[in-house]
Amino acid sequence: MRLGGALAIAAIVVGSWDAAAQKENARCASSETRTAVSLNPARPSFADGERLSYDVSFGKVHVGTGEMRFVGRDTVRDHEAWTATFTISGGFSKFSVRDTTKSWFDSLTFTSFRFVQLLNEPGGHPHRDMQIFPERQVYRKNTEPERPSVADPVDDVSLVYLMRTLALEPGQCYEFRRYFEPDGNPVVVHVLRRERIRVPAGTFDAIVLRPEITTSGIFSQHGRAQLWLADDSTHAVLQLKTQLTFGSINLYLNHVGTALRRD
């Protein structure tokens, strides 16, 4: 995996998940309470213009910044949609990246209509435009032929916003098959614990998740990623930590564009 791709993933973009490379499926444990994901989740508290900014570190070394932004309403093929973007900038020495991922998704079900990655990295500037057709359960990457998808598909970005609407209690586990690339399923979200954490933006009550997708990326079972969400109605992303074969990648919230509960 490219370092730039890893940084993009660390920004919750989870860019370039290689679903075919990881065949060991994630599952809920028998000790957990398996909980269904509703197609009509709780109404979210994030609003147009919400902007969350992050410091990104590789181990203990600061390597860049990230931003998670809820843009607002748009249309895709006559579908009304919400739009959200993740951006990551940084790198080491002469190695620099600026990657942006954007998603268009349904405001009630978080079903994805379109998912775009603009990767500005050494060696190339790939543009990945995923047109997703939920009504036909297919998707198309750039100008390639259509491929099978799943019912009510979510992408990397809409999945994060969907997680922010879930009722989260330690001991729960969500398991569902909605990732738009079928080989990436199932998606499993373990709800681990509550704790109080300090990040550059302040001190927050948090609830800790361990998301898993059937991939070789940062949310694979071997990546052991943990995600801290604000333990309030916003469920804003406060912090992410993960262990990869080449080191740890971490995100820490440093600025909040909307009010959160904090000291």
TITORMI-248453 format. One line per field, with one value per atom (N, C-alpha, C): z, x, y; atom name. Coordinates in nm, 2 decimals. Layout:
% TITORMI-248453
c3 [Z ...]
c1 [X ...]
c2 [Y ...]
name [CA ...]
This chain:
% TITORMI-248453
c3 [0.00 0.00 0.00 -0.08 -0.09 0.04 0.09 0.20 0.18 0.06 0.04 0.05 0.00 0.01 0.16 0.24 0.38 0.45 0.42 0.48 0.44 0.32 0.28 0.36 0.37 0.45 0.60 0.65 0.79 0.81 0.70 0.71 0.70 0.72 0.72 0.57 0.48 0.34 0.31 0.37 0.35 0.20 0.13 -0.01 -0.05 -0.17 -0.23 -0.15 -0.09 -0.02 -0.13 -0.10 -0.20 -0.15 -0.18 -0.13 -0.16 -0.28 -0.32 -0.25 -0.18 -0.12 0.01 0.08 0.21 0.21 0.23 0.22 0.35 0.46 0.59 0.63 0.64 0.66 0.81 0.83 0.97 1.02 1.15 1.21 1.35 1.39 1.53 1.62 1.74 1.84 1.91 1.95 2.02 2.15 2.21 2.33 2.31 2.19 2.16 2.12 2.14 2.11 1.96 1.87 1.73 1.71 1.65 1.63 1.49 1.44 1.30 1.27 1.15 1.10 1.03 1.08 1.02 0.89 0.79 0.67 0.69 0.81 0.84 0.98 0.97 1.10 1.16 1.28 1.35 1.27 1.29 1.21 1.27 1.18 1.23 1.28 1.36 1.41 1.34 1.24 1.16 1.06 1.03 0.95 0.84 0.74 0.63 0.68 0.62 0.66 0.78 0.84 0.95 0.89 0.97 0.92 1.04 1.03 1.14 1.08 1.15 1.10 1.19 1.13 1.21 1.18 1.29 1.27 1.24 1.15 1.11 1.14 1.21 1.25 1.20 1.17 1.14 1.26 1.34 1.47 1.55 1.60 1.67 1.59 1.46 1.37 1.30 1.32 1.25 1.10 1.01 0.87 0.79 0.85 0.76 0.84 0.76 0.81 0.73 0.79 0.72 0.76 0.67 0.69 0.65 0.74 0.71 0.70 0.59 0.57 0.51 0.58 0.54 0.45 0.32 0.23 0.23 0.21 0.20 0.09 0.03 -0.07 -0.21 -0.30 -0.44 -0.51 -0.64 -0.71 -0.79 -0.80 -0.89 -0.97 -1.10 -1.19 -1.14 -1.10 -1.06 -0.92 -0.85 -0.71 -0.62 -0.52 -0.42 -0.33 -0.30 -0.23 -0.13 -0.03 0.06 0.00 0.02 -0.02 0.10 0.10 0.20 0.14 0.19 0.14 0.25 0.22 0.31 0.23 0.29 0.23 0.32 0.26 0.34 0.26 0.34 0.28 0.37 0.31 0.39 0.33 0.41 0.36 0.43 0.37 0.43 0.33 0.37 0.29 0.15 0.04 -0.09 -0.13 -0.05 -0.07 -0.02 -0.10 -0.05 -0.13 -0.06 -0.11 -0.08 -0.17 -0.14 -0.21 -0.13 -0.18 -0.13 -0.22 -0.18 -0.23 -0.14 -0.17 -0.14 -0.24 -0.22 -0.25 -0.17 -0.18 -0.19 -0.27 -0.28 -0.24 -0.13 -0.08 -0.03 -0.02 0.02 0.16 0.19 0.32 0.42 0.38 0.47 0.50 0.39 0.40 0.39 0.35 0.33 0.21 0.13 0.01 -0.08 -0.14 -0.22 -0.37 -0.43 -0.57 -0.65 -0.59 -0.66 -0.55 -0.59 -0.50 -0.59 -0.56 -0.64 -0.56 -0.61 -0.54 -0.64 -0.59 -0.67 -0.59 -0.64 -0.57 -0.63 -0.56 -0.61 -0.53 -0.59 -0.52 -0.61 -0.56 -0.65 -0.74 -0.86 -0.96 -1.03 -1.00 -1.07 -1.00 -1.08 -1.03 -1.07 -1.02 -1.06 -1.02 -1.11 -1.08 -1.09 -0.98 -0.97 -0.95 -1.05 -1.04 -1.04 -0.93 -0.91 -0.92 -1.03 -1.05 -1.00 -0.90 -0.83 -0.86 -0.90 -0.94 -0.84 -0.73 -0.63 -0.69 -0.77 -0.82 -0.91 -0.97 -1.05 -0.98 -0.87 -0.80 -0.88 -0.95 -1.02 -1.00 -1.03 -1.03 -1.14 -1.18 -1.29 -1.25 -1.27 -1.24 -1.36 -1.36 -1.48 -1.60 -1.71 -1.83 -1.84 -1.74 -1.74 -1.75 -1.79 -1.79 -1.65 -1.64 -1.51 -1.44 -1.31 -1.22 -1.12 -1.07 -0.97 -0.85 -0.78 -0.65 -0.56 -0.46 -0.36 -0.34 -0.26 -0.22 -0.12 -0.14 -0.05 -0.03 -0.13 -0.12 -0.04 0.03 0.09 0.04 0.04 0.01 0.13 0.11 0.22 0.30 0.24 0.31 0.37 0.29 0.35 0.46 0.46 0.57 0.70 0.70 0.82 0.87 0.78 0.83 0.88 0.82 0.87 1.01 1.03 1.17 1.27 1.23 1.33 1.37 1.30 1.33 1.42 1.43 1.50 1.65 1.72 1.86 1.91 1.99 2.02 2.17 2.21 2.34 2.35 2.45 2.46 2.46 2.39 2.38 2.26 2.19 2.06 1.95 1.84 1.72 1.60 1.51 1.39 1.27 1.20 1.09 0.97 0.86 0.75 0.62 0.51 0.38 0.28 0.30 0.22 0.15 0.17 0.10 -0.05 -0.13 -0.28 -0.36 -0.32 -0.38 -0.31 -0.36 -0.29 -0.21 -0.27 -0.20 -0.07 -0.05 0.08 0.19 0.17 0.28 0.35 0.48 0.55 0.61 0.64 0.73 0.87 0.96 1.10 1.19 1.28 1.37 1.51 1.58 1.72 1.81 1.91 2.00 2.13 2.16 2.26 2.40 2.41 2.55 2.54 2.66 2.67 2.75 2.71 2.78 2.76 2.84 2.82 2.76 2.65 2.58 2.56 2.55 2.52 2.38 2.29 2.16 2.15 2.04 2.04 2.04 2.00 2.00 2.14 2.24 2.37 2.43 2.54 2.61 2.59 2.55 2.51 2.58 2.61 2.64 2.50 2.49 2.37 2.38 2.27 2.26 2.15 2.18 2.10 2.01 1.88 1.79 1.73 1.68 1.60 1.47 1.37 1.24 1.17 1.09 1.01 0.88 0.78 0.64 0.59 0.50 0.44 0.34 0.38 0.30 0.35 0.28 0.33 0.38 0.39 0.43 0.58 0.61 0.75 0.84 0.78 0.86 0.84 0.80 0.80 0.94 0.96 1.09 1.15 1.06 1.10 1.13 1.08 1.10 1.24 1.31 1.45 1.47 1.37 1.38 1.49 1.56 1.66 1.63 1.64 1.61 1.73 1.77 1.88 1.83 1.87 1.83 1.96 1.94 2.05 2.11 2.24 2.30 2.33 2.23 2.24 2.11 2.08 1.96 1.83 1.83 1.71 1.66 1.75 1.72 1.62 1.64 1.56 1.58 1.47 1.47 1.55 1.66 1.75 1.72 1.70 1.69 1.62 1.55 1.49 1.51 1.55 1.57 1.50 1.44 1.37 1.37 1.35 1.34 1.21 1.12 1.00 1.00 0.90 0.90 0.90 0.84 0.84 0.94 1.04 1.15 1.18 1.27 1.31 1.25 1.21 1.16 1.25 1.29 1.38 1.34 1.37 1.35 1.48 1.50 1.62 1.58 1.63 1.60 1.66 1.57 1.62 1.61 1.53 1.52 1.48 1.54 1.52 1.46 1.35 1.28 1.33 1.41 1.48 1.63 1.71 1.85 1.89 1.98 2.04 2.19 2.26 2.41 2.45 2.52 2.56 2.68 2.74 2.85 2.80]
c1 [0.08 0.00 0.09 0.05 0.13 0.11 0.22 0.20 0.10 0.09 -0.01 -0.15 -0.17 -0.29 -0.32 -0.22 -0.24 -0.28 -0.22 -0.26 -0.40 -0.44 -0.58 -0.67 -0.64 -0.72 -0.73 -0.61 -0.61 -0.71 -0.74 -0.83 -0.97 -0.99 -1.12 -1.17 -1.08 -1.11 -1.11 -1.02 -1.00 -0.97 -0.90 -0.88 -0.81 -0.85 -0.78 -0.79 -0.91 -0.92 -0.91 -0.82 -0.81 -0.89 -1.01 -1.10 -1.07 -1.01 -0.98 -0.86 -0.78 -0.65 -0.67 -0.79 -0.81 -0.93 -0.92 -1.03 -1.08 -1.02 -1.07 -1.18 -1.30 -1.41 -1.42 -1.46 -1.48 -1.61 -1.63 -1.75 -1.77 -1.89 -1.92 -1.88 -1.83 -1.80 -1.92 -1.92 -2.03 -2.07 -1.97 -2.00 -2.06 -2.07 -2.12 -2.27 -2.34 -2.49 -2.50 -2.54 -2.55 -2.67 -2.65 -2.75 -2.77 -2.89 -2.92 -2.91 -2.86 -2.86 -2.99 -3.06 -3.18 -3.16 -3.25 -3.25 -3.30 -3.36 -3.41 -3.34 -3.21 -3.14 -3.18 -3.13 -3.17 -3.13 -3.20 -3.17 -3.04 -2.94 -2.81 -2.81 -2.72 -2.71 -2.60 -2.53 -2.43 -2.51 -2.46 -2.53 -2.45 -2.51 -2.44 -2.32 -2.20 -2.09 -2.01 -2.05 -1.97 -1.83 -1.73 -1.59 -1.51 -1.45 -1.37 -1.22 -1.13 -0.99 -0.90 -0.80 -0.72 -0.57 -0.49 -0.35 -0.33 -0.24 -0.21 -0.07 -0.05 0.09 0.12 0.24 0.30 0.38 0.33 0.40 0.39 0.50 0.50 0.54 0.55 0.60 0.47 0.46 0.35 0.38 0.29 0.31 0.21 0.11 0.01 -0.11 -0.21 -0.34 -0.45 -0.57 -0.69 -0.81 -0.91 -1.04 -1.15 -1.25 -1.38 -1.49 -1.55 -1.65 -1.78 -1.89 -2.02 -2.07 -2.08 -2.10 -2.24 -2.34 -2.48 -2.55 -2.64 -2.73 -2.68 -2.71 -2.68 -2.77 -2.76 -2.83 -2.74 -2.77 -2.70 -2.80 -2.80 -2.89 -3.03 -3.07 -3.21 -3.24 -3.14 -3.16 -3.11 -3.19 -3.15 -3.04 -2.93 -2.83 -2.76 -2.70 -2.61 -2.47 -2.38 -2.24 -2.15 -2.04 -1.94 -1.80 -1.70 -1.56 -1.46 -1.36 -1.24 -1.12 -1.04 -0.91 -0.80 -0.68 -0.56 -0.45 -0.36 -0.24 -0.12 -0.01 0.11 0.21 0.30 0.40 0.54 0.64 0.77 0.86 0.95 1.05 0.99 1.05 1.00 0.88 0.83 0.72 0.59 0.50 0.39 0.26 0.15 0.02 -0.08 -0.18 -0.30 -0.42 -0.49 -0.59 -0.73 -0.83 -0.96 -1.06 -1.15 -1.25 -1.39 -1.48 -1.61 -1.72 -1.83 -1.94 -2.07 -2.16 -2.30 -2.39 -2.47 -2.55 -2.69 -2.78 -2.92 -2.92 -3.00 -3.01 -3.08 -3.16 -3.23 -3.17 -3.12 -3.06 -2.91 -2.85 -2.70 -2.65 -2.75 -2.72 -2.64 -2.53 -2.44 -2.48 -2.47 -2.50 -2.37 -2.27 -2.14 -2.03 -1.91 -1.80 -1.67 -1.61 -1.50 -1.37 -1.26 -1.13 -1.03 -0.98 -0.88 -0.75 -0.66 -0.53 -0.42 -0.36 -0.24 -0.12 -0.05 0.06 0.18 0.30 0.42 0.39 0.42 0.41 0.28 0.19 0.06 -0.05 -0.15 -0.27 -0.40 -0.42 -0.53 -0.67 -0.76 -0.90 -0.99 -1.06 -1.15 -1.29 -1.37 -1.51 -1.60 -1.66 -1.75 -1.89 -1.96 -2.10 -2.17 -2.26 -2.32 -2.47 -2.53 -2.67 -2.75 -2.80 -2.86 -2.98 -3.06 -3.18 -3.15 -3.03 -2.99 -2.88 -2.83 -2.73 -2.61 -2.56 -2.44 -2.36 -2.23 -2.15 -2.06 -2.01 -1.91 -1.80 -1.67 -1.55 -1.50 -1.50 -1.46 -1.54 -1.47 -1.54 -1.54 -1.50 -1.50 -1.64 -1.65 -1.79 -1.85 -1.98 -2.05 -2.01 -2.01 -1.98 -2.10 -2.12 -2.22 -2.19 -2.30 -2.29 -2.38 -2.44 -2.52 -2.65 -2.74 -2.86 -2.82 -2.87 -2.85 -2.70 -2.62 -2.48 -2.43 -2.32 -2.26 -2.11 -2.05 -1.91 -1.83 -1.70 -1.61 -1.65 -1.71 -1.74 -1.88 -1.98 -2.12 -2.12 -2.03 -2.03 -1.99 -1.90 -1.86 -1.98 -2.05 -2.16 -2.28 -2.29 -2.39 -2.36 -2.23 -2.19 -2.22 -2.21 -2.24 -2.39 -2.48 -2.62 -2.66 -2.57 -2.61 -2.62 -2.71 -2.71 -2.59 -2.50 -2.38 -2.37 -2.36 -2.35 -2.24 -2.15 -2.04 -2.10 -2.04 -2.08 -2.17 -2.21 -2.29 -2.19 -2.25 -2.17 -2.27 -2.24 -2.32 -2.25 -2.32 -2.27 -2.37 -2.32 -2.41 -2.33 -2.40 -2.34 -2.39 -2.33 -2.38 -2.26 -2.14 -2.03 -2.05 -2.03 -2.07 -1.99 -1.87 -1.79 -1.82 -1.89 -1.93 -1.82 -1.70 -1.59 -1.55 -1.59 -1.55 -1.64 -1.75 -1.84 -1.80 -1.85 -1.93 -1.86 -1.93 -1.88 -1.92 -1.82 -1.85 -1.80 -1.89 -1.85 -1.87 -1.75 -1.76 -1.76 -1.85 -1.86 -1.78 -1.67 -1.58 -1.60 -1.60 -1.60 -1.63 -1.65 -1.65 -1.53 -1.48 -1.37 -1.36 -1.28 -1.26 -1.12 -1.11 -0.98 -0.95 -0.83 -0.78 -0.72 -0.76 -0.70 -0.68 -0.60 -0.57 -0.70 -0.81 -0.94 -1.00 -0.96 -1.01 -1.03 -1.10 -1.12 -1.27 -1.29 -1.42 -1.45 -1.58 -1.63 -1.64 -1.59 -1.59 -1.64 -1.68 -1.72 -1.63 -1.57 -1.46 -1.52 -1.49 -1.53 -1.41 -1.43 -1.34 -1.41 -1.40 -1.46 -1.37 -1.44 -1.36 -1.44 -1.36 -1.41 -1.32 -1.37 -1.30 -1.20 -1.09 -0.99 -0.86 -0.75 -0.62 -0.58 -0.67 -0.64 -0.64 -0.66 -0.65 -0.76 -0.87 -0.98 -0.99 -0.89 -0.88 -0.87 -0.90 -0.88 -0.74 -0.64 -0.50 -0.46 -0.54 -0.50 -0.54 -0.64 -0.68 -0.71 -0.77 -0.80 -0.90 -0.89 -0.99 -1.03 -1.16 -1.21 -1.29 -1.25 -1.32 -1.42 -1.55 -1.65 -1.70 -1.74 -1.79 -1.91 -1.92 -2.03 -2.14 -2.19 -2.31 -2.38 -2.48 -2.56 -2.49 -2.37 -2.30 -2.22 -2.17 -2.08 -1.97 -1.92 -1.81 -1.69 -1.61 -1.49 -1.38 -1.34 -1.24 -1.09 -1.08 -0.95 -0.95 -0.84 -0.83 -0.69 -0.67 -0.54 -0.54 -0.43 -0.43 -0.29 -0.27 -0.14 -0.13 -0.03 -0.01 0.13 0.16 0.29 0.41 0.39 0.50 0.49 0.40 0.39 0.25 0.23 0.10 0.07 -0.06 -0.11 -0.22 -0.22 -0.31 -0.37 -0.49 -0.56 -0.60 -0.59 -0.63 -0.71 -0.83 -0.91 -0.84 -0.82 -0.76 -0.85 -0.96 -1.05 -1.19 -1.28 -1.43 -1.50 -1.56 -1.64 -1.78 -1.82 -1.95 -1.94 -2.03 -2.01 -2.03 -1.93 -1.94 -1.93 -1.97 -1.96 -1.82 -1.76 -1.62 -1.59 -1.47 -1.43 -1.39]
c2 [-0.12 0.00 0.12 0.22 0.35 0.42 0.50 0.58 0.68 0.74 0.84 0.78 0.65 0.59 0.56 0.52 0.50 0.63 0.74 0.86 0.90 0.87 0.90 0.81 0.69 0.60 0.65 0.70 0.74 0.86 0.93 1.04 0.99 0.86 0.79 0.78 0.82 0.80 0.66 0.59 0.44 0.42 0.51 0.51 0.38 0.33 0.22 0.09 0.06 -0.07 -0.18 -0.28 -0.39 -0.50 -0.51 -0.61 -0.75 -0.77 -0.90 -0.96 -0.88 -0.93 -0.99 -0.96 -1.01 -1.10 -1.23 -1.32 -1.36 -1.32 -1.36 -1.27 -1.32 -1.23 -1.19 -1.06 -1.01 -1.06 -1.08 -1.13 -1.07 -1.06 -1.03 -1.15 -1.13 -1.23 -1.28 -1.41 -1.46 -1.39 -1.32 -1.25 -1.11 -1.07 -0.94 -0.95 -0.84 -0.83 -0.78 -0.87 -0.83 -0.74 -0.63 -0.53 -0.50 -0.49 -0.46 -0.32 -0.29 -0.15 -0.11 -0.01 0.03 0.10 0.08 0.16 0.30 0.32 0.46 0.49 0.52 0.55 0.68 0.71 0.83 0.95 1.06 1.18 1.23 1.26 1.30 1.45 1.48 1.62 1.70 1.63 1.72 1.80 1.91 2.01 2.06 2.13 2.18 2.27 2.25 2.33 2.28 2.17 2.11 2.07 2.12 2.10 2.06 1.94 1.88 1.87 1.93 1.93 1.84 1.78 1.68 1.70 1.67 1.65 1.50 1.47 1.33 1.30 1.19 1.15 1.01 0.98 0.85 0.81 0.72 0.70 0.83 0.88 1.01 1.13 1.11 1.22 1.28 1.41 1.48 1.48 1.43 1.42 1.50 1.56 1.62 1.66 1.71 1.75 1.68 1.68 1.62 1.71 1.69 1.76 1.67 1.67 1.60 1.70 1.72 1.83 1.78 1.82 1.79 1.91 1.89 2.01 2.05 1.96 1.99 1.92 1.98 1.91 1.93 1.83 1.83 1.73 1.72 1.61 1.53 1.40 1.30 1.23 1.24 1.17 1.18 1.31 1.34 1.29 1.23 1.20 1.31 1.35 1.45 1.37 1.44 1.37 1.47 1.42 1.49 1.47 1.56 1.55 1.57 1.50 1.51 1.48 1.55 1.53 1.50 1.42 1.40 1.44 1.52 1.57 1.54 1.50 1.48 1.54 1.61 1.68 1.64 1.62 1.60 1.50 1.45 1.36 1.38 1.31 1.32 1.39 1.48 1.54 1.58 1.51 1.54 1.46 1.38 1.29 1.37 1.41 1.48 1.43 1.44 1.40 1.51 1.52 1.59 1.51 1.44 1.35 1.40 1.39 1.43 1.32 1.29 1.19 1.26 1.24 1.30 1.20 1.21 1.11 1.19 1.13 1.18 1.06 1.08 0.97 1.02 0.92 0.95 1.00 1.10 1.16 1.08 0.98 0.89 0.76 0.70 0.56 0.56 0.67 0.68 0.59 0.55 0.47 0.57 0.51 0.60 0.60 0.72 0.73 0.76 0.82 0.85 0.86 0.82 0.82 0.85 0.97 1.01 1.03 0.98 1.00 1.07 1.19 1.26 1.25 1.18 1.15 1.22 1.31 1.39 1.34 1.24 1.18 1.16 1.14 1.12 1.00 1.01 0.90 0.90 1.00 1.00 1.08 1.10 1.18 1.10 0.98 0.90 0.97 0.95 1.00 0.88 0.85 0.73 0.78 0.76 0.81 0.69 0.66 0.54 0.59 0.56 0.58 0.46 0.48 0.37 0.38 0.26 0.26 0.17 0.21 0.13 0.05 0.12 0.06 -0.07 -0.07 -0.19 -0.27 -0.23 -0.30 -0.33 -0.22 -0.22 -0.09 -0.09 0.03 0.03 0.15 0.16 0.25 0.21 0.28 0.35 0.48 0.56 0.51 0.47 0.43 0.28 0.21 0.06 0.00 -0.12 -0.19 -0.19 -0.20 -0.21 -0.34 -0.33 -0.45 -0.47 -0.59 -0.61 -0.54 -0.49 -0.42 -0.49 -0.42 -0.48 -0.40 -0.45 -0.36 -0.26 -0.14 -0.02 0.00 0.02 0.03 0.15 0.14 0.26 0.26 0.38 0.39 0.42 0.45 0.48 0.60 0.70 0.82 0.81 0.76 0.75 0.66 0.55 0.46 0.53 0.62 0.69 0.78 0.85 0.92 0.84 0.72 0.62 0.58 0.55 0.51 0.61 0.74 0.85 0.86 0.79 0.79 0.67 0.57 0.45 0.47 0.40 0.39 0.30 0.36 0.29 0.26 0.14 0.10 -0.01 0.00 -0.10 -0.24 -0.33 -0.47 -0.50 -0.39 -0.41 -0.45 -0.51 -0.53 -0.52 -0.44 -0.42 -0.50 -0.58 -0.66 -0.65 -0.60 -0.58 -0.59 -0.61 -0.63 -0.52 -0.40 -0.29 -0.22 -0.26 -0.20 -0.22 -0.11 -0.12 -0.22 -0.25 -0.36 -0.48 -0.58 -0.70 -0.77 -0.78 -0.85 -0.78 -0.66 -0.59 -0.62 -0.70 -0.74 -0.87 -0.88 -0.79 -0.68 -0.57 -0.46 -0.49 -0.48 -0.51 -0.40 -0.35 -0.24 -0.29 -0.31 -0.35 -0.22 -0.22 -0.10 -0.15 -0.09 -0.14 -0.09 0.05 0.11 0.26 0.31 0.46 0.50 0.62 0.68 0.83 0.90 1.04 1.06 1.14 1.16 1.31 1.33 1.47 1.47 1.56 1.58 1.73 1.77 1.92 2.01 1.96 2.04 2.05 1.97 1.98 1.84 1.83 1.71 1.67 1.54 1.49 1.36 1.33 1.20 1.13 1.01 0.94 0.80 0.74 0.60 0.54 0.42 0.37 0.25 0.26 0.16 0.09 -0.04 -0.11 -0.15 -0.07 -0.11 -0.21 -0.31 -0.40 -0.42 -0.43 -0.46 -0.57 -0.65 -0.76 -0.71 -0.65 -0.59 -0.61 -0.56 -0.56 -0.42 -0.33 -0.19 -0.17 -0.04 0.00 -0.05 -0.08 -0.14 -0.29 -0.36 -0.50 -0.55 -0.68 -0.74 -0.72 -0.73 -0.72 -0.57 -0.48 -0.34 -0.29 -0.36 -0.33 -0.18 -0.12 0.02 0.05 0.16 0.20 0.34 0.37 0.50 0.56 0.68 0.74 0.84 0.83 0.92 1.00 1.12 1.20 1.13 1.11 1.04 1.14 1.19 1.29 1.27 1.36 1.35 1.37 1.43 1.46 1.33 1.25 1.14 1.18 1.30 1.35 1.26 1.25 1.17 1.25 1.20 1.27 1.22 1.09 1.03 0.90 0.86 0.73 0.68 0.56 0.50 0.36 0.32 0.20 0.15 0.02 -0.05 -0.12 -0.08 -0.14 -0.21 -0.28 -0.36 -0.26 -0.14 -0.04 0.06 0.05 0.15 0.19 0.29 0.33 0.46 0.48 0.61 0.65 0.78 0.83 0.97 0.99 1.12 1.18 1.31 1.38 1.51 1.52 1.64 1.76 1.86 1.99 2.11 2.10 2.22 2.17 2.23 2.20 2.32 2.29 2.40 2.42 2.32 2.34 2.30 2.34 2.32 2.18 2.13 2.00 2.01 1.91 1.91 1.89 1.98 1.97 2.06 2.04 2.13 2.26]
name [N CA C N CA C N CA C N CA C N CA C N CA C N CA C N CA C N CA C N CA C N CA C N CA C N CA C N CA C N CA C N CA C N CA C N CA C N CA C N CA C N CA C N CA C N CA C N CA C N CA C N CA C N CA C N CA C N CA C N CA C N CA C N CA C N CA C N CA C N CA C N CA C N CA C N CA C N CA C N CA C N CA C N CA C N CA C N CA C N CA C N CA C N CA C N CA C N CA C N CA C N CA C N CA C N CA C N CA C N CA C N CA C N CA C N CA C N CA C N CA C N CA C N CA C N CA C N CA C N CA C N CA C N CA C N CA C N CA C N CA C N CA C N CA C N CA C N CA C N CA C N CA C N CA C N CA C N CA C N CA C N CA C N CA C N CA C N CA C N CA C N CA C N CA C N CA C N CA C N CA C N CA C N CA C N CA C N CA C N CA C N CA C N CA C N CA C N CA C N CA C N CA C N CA C N CA C N CA C N CA C N CA C N CA C N CA C N CA C N CA C N CA C N CA C N CA C N CA C N CA C N CA C N CA C N CA C N CA C N CA C N CA C N CA C N CA C N CA C N CA C N CA C N CA C N CA C N CA C N CA C N CA C N CA C N CA C N CA C N CA C N CA C N CA C N CA C N CA C N CA C N CA C N CA C N CA C N CA C N CA C N CA C N CA C N CA C N CA C N CA C N CA C N CA C N CA C N CA C N CA C N CA C N CA C N CA C N CA C N CA C N CA C N CA C N CA C N CA C N CA C N CA C N CA C N CA C N CA C N CA C N CA C N CA C N CA C N CA C N CA C N CA C N CA C N CA C N CA C N CA C N CA C N CA C N CA C N CA C N CA C N CA C N CA C N CA C N CA C N CA C N CA C N CA C N CA C N CA C N CA C N CA C N CA C N CA C N CA C N CA C N CA C N CA C N CA C N CA C N CA C N CA C N CA C N CA C N CA C N CA C N CA C N CA C N CA C N CA C N CA C N CA C N CA C N CA C N CA C N CA C N CA C N CA C N CA C N CA C N CA C N CA C N CA C N CA C N CA C N CA C N CA C N CA C N CA C N CA C N CA C N CA C N CA C N CA C N CA C N CA C N CA C N CA C N CA C N CA C N CA C N CA C N CA C N CA C N CA C N CA C N CA C N CA C N CA C N CA C N CA C N CA C N CA C N CA C N CA C N CA C N CA C N CA C N CA C]
